[in-house]
Amino acid sequence: MPIIDGKKFACAKCIKGHRASTCTHTSRDLIEIKRKGRPTTQCQKCRENRRVRKTHNKCVCDSPEEGD
């Protein structure tokens, strides 16, 4: 699996065939492999406030990945 700038890539056929981890195609169009699980919707600051205050609040910051 090609790794470019710390991001994993695989071709569409290997992703569709569940072979993304063993993809060695470099001549095909490569697609970035997304992280497993549900994407985060809160920034690190709001996530920490949620843990400390034990309340569920909506993130009011500009970007959800702020501080990551």
Buried (B, 14 or more C-beta within 10 A) or exposed (E): BEEEEEEBBBBBEBBEEEBBEEBEBEEEEBBEBEEEEEEEEBBBEBBEBBEEEEEEEEBEEEEBEEEE
